[in-house]
Amino acid sequence: MKLLALFAIALGAAAAVSALTYPKAPASNTIDDYHGTKVADPYRPLEDPDAPATRKWIAAENRLTRSYLDAIPGRKEIEKRLTALWNYERYSPPAGHGGRYFFTRNDGLQNQSPLYVLDRLDGEPRVLLDPNTLSKDGTVSLSGYAVSNDGKLLAYGTSSGGSDWNEWHVRDVDTGKDRPDLLRWIKFSGASWAHDDSGFYYSRYDEPAKGTELQAVVKNQKLFFHRLGTPQSEDALVYARPDQADWFYFGSVTDDGRWLVVTIAESTSPKTRVYYRDLSKPESDFVKLFDRFDAKYQFIDDVGTTFYFLTDKDAPRGRIVAVDVASAGAEPKLTDVVPQGDAAIQGVSLVGDRFVVDYLVDASSRVEVFSLAGKFEKEISLPTLGTVDGFSGRRTDRETFYSFVSFAYPVRIYRYDFDTGESSIFREPKVPFRPEDFEAREVFYPSKDGTKIPMFLVGKKGTLSPSGDRPTLLYGYGGFDLAQTPTYAARVMTWIEMGGLYALACIRGGSEYGEEWHQAGMLGKKQNVFDDFAWAGKWLIAEQYTNPRHLAIHGRSNGGLLIGATVNQHPELFGAAIAQAGVMDMLRYQKFTIGWAWASDYGTSDKPDEFKWLYAYSPVHNVKKGTKYPAVLVLTADHDDRVVPGHSFKYAAAMQAAQAGPAPILIRIETRAGHGGGGDLGSETSVTKQIEESTDILAFLWKNVGPAAGAASKPKK
């Protein structure tokens, strides 16, 4: 029996939603004064996730949510089909080190993806590290790894319960056993090996006060060198700036071993500084090559004293430039190698003595190859609209690997041969559906101010035509210079098989069209993001793909903010909303963990002018009592130390107190999980938890915007 028919039988004509009795949230009479404006914060007690009153409220909310979700007919069928669609092999592109190849592989339903090593490309892979053995519930994940130059040692980081805090270890590749090295209190850092493999560079923070690890503000990152076999307490401090507590440091040793390049970021802004040290002169000072945060300077590689960078300096869509550090002065001369083009550059690799450039053309990948002199050589052919990743390697390598993914095509891994200029499939998953039965189409719609916005529509073949009432799920993000591009997700595929339409809106704030597109959706222009998203919904309705009763929206993290703000501004436009791990209190977000770093995109309430625009859209502060809101499912995790759960707690409590309509306002609070990645392509969240979460999301959506939703309100013929 077809899945859609199964759901039609299971759900039938939905009965009217019974009125829900919401738990009473802990409250206070807190009022803050922001530059003369008094702002009430009644749910301030919910910011403390461990307070007895908060724990009691969490338990009551979870009971209510489970009683609602578990009673939805057809939920088991959703879970069964989701599990089947998740059960396919997933690989990362191999990376070569010392003649060996390293990659991750998941057999389908493993909670975490093990790391494998190949001693030769046509050999038999062996498991080097299986994160599934590190915890009973699959919630300890591999958060990152770096292989030594000779391929004999593995530095790897682990995260427990989804926390951003990582521990790093060192494993012998031949024996598969760990060395005694243990590094702690690491966040937002990888590792870069010294050329002689004596140790590696990494960044860390001071140990936080006991009991504050998941809430306290995190600042003052420092760059260290860890020498193998020594305790972390003896690690050498390489660079720190106590006077610049907001700086992040990313240290990288060049492939030739001569240079240590330190990229410095301030908050989450793409603008960077770049310092370097000549490692052939151990006592040399750092040279400040770019020292103004005036543009993005992304180091690509070096050839002798020539450094190559991807920059948006005087080129908002990006260009590749060369800098001769032997003659660079206070104003380094940038020599164009690959000048800015019509499309935005998303990434560059220097491998095979060529630049491999990943462009975005209307939010879909195009890959071109250039010589070291910047001469165009060829375009690497891709199967369809999709997204690429990979192309790692050393400048002198003769091969590289990359991944390709699209809406109905799970990740494939390709090997590219620089000698022949040809790609070949290295790994291809077998999937439990026919990709040719689905189709994707890109459309363009006008936003409120007339700006043309790209949007992908995905559905079963032959269904991408107006029907007037198709259950439609609209997804968006809109921020932090992050592009939304085609990808595969079992959740989306299940939704489509159920008869739904999926829409991905590539709204302003991301990098789809370069830095100008990003800046058009940040700071005082953030309202453009919400307008772009709402107008996507209006377009879907006006073009008769769906109607408000059958239109749902979904976003997570910054996208969760998008959902909260859009629901507040247009409650009549949607039938349901999924607000996942959202930044909901825009007046206090900077007071927790790494929240302060988002000020480059948001601004902060500490400044009078910025307070005004934040207060105007902050989801927690714009909930209006007596409003008929659509059905809303809020999701968060008790170990989320990036967007702390207090955001979602306060928003859910405010929405429940304000709801004047019959639609449910529920919150689902996960345990032993953090901010997560939210998708089946890779996340620190276990696969088991991702499937459970996706099941709840789809069941909630189908009940509230599926074919039977609103049936009682339709006039009888």
Secondary structure, 3 states (H helix, E strand, C coil): CCHHHHHHHHHCCCCCCCCCCCCCCCCCCCEEEECCEEEECCCHHHHCCCCHHHHHHHHHHHHHHHHHHCCCCCHHHHHHHHHHHHCCCEECCCEEECCEEEEEEECCCCCCCCEEEECCCCCCCEEEECHHHCCCCCCEEEEEEEECCCCCEEEEEEEECCCCCEEEEEEECCCCCEEEEEEEEECCCCCEECCCCCEEEEEECCCCCCCCCCCCCCCCCEEEEEECCCCHHHCEEEECCCCCCCEEEEEEECCCCCEEEEEEEECCCCCEEEEEEECCCCCCCCEEEECCCCCCEEEEEEECCEEEEEECCCCCCCEEEEEECCCCCCCCCCEEEECCCCCEEEEEEEECCEEEEEEEECCEEEEEEEECCCCEEEEECCCCCCEEEECCCCCCCCEEEEEEEECCEEEEEEEEECCCCEEEEEECCCCCCCHHHEEEEEEEEECCCCCEEEEEEEEECCCCCCCCCCCEEEECCCCCCCCCCCCCCHHHHHHHHCCCEEEEECCCCCCCCCHHHHHCCCHHHCHHHHHHHHHHHHHHHHCCCCCHHHEEEEEECHHHHHHHHHHHHCHHHCCEEEEECCCCCCCCHHHCCCHHHHHHHHCCCCCHHHHHHHHHHCHHHHCCCCECCCEEEEEEECCCCCCCCHHHHHHHHHHHHHECCCCCEEEEEECCCCCCCCCCCCCCCCHHHHHHHHHHHHHHHHHHHCCCCCHHHCCCC
